[in-house]
Amino acid sequence: MSLSHRFYDERKIILTTWSGEISDSELIRFYMSTYNNSHWSPGFNEIIDLRDAQLETISNDTLIQLSELTTNCLKGAELKLAIISPSELSSHIARIYEAFTHIPNESTIVVHHLNEALDWLE
């Protein structure tokens, strides 16, 4: 499992990378830690890079819990979310996309390259 993030404070973007096999508990702990990070605040947009992630083990319940956690931490702020996926879309990417669409005031796009994500967030 590997979850990491990098804050681009000047652009109000967080780049989150998911790689390898990720467990439900690791995913929730990671996002709780992210939202408690002193660099994060409501209004940050996010790029999630899923190109190297193995998503089979993440449950739908955890994705719903992550959506609720994100909603609570955003406190009504807008969220633009760009998901970088492998060249072929899988049902796992669709589950993640669907979970995030339950967040009020969010816009989500699925792309294949970092530059596409950055262009959309501008």
Buried (B, 14 or more C-beta within 10 A) or exposed (E): BEBEBEBBEEEBBBBBBBBEBBEBEBBBEBBEEBBEEEEBBEEBBBBBBBBEBBBEBBEEEBBEBBBEBBBEBBEEEEBBBBBBBEEEEEEBBEBBBBBBEEBEEBBBBBBBEBEBBBEBBE
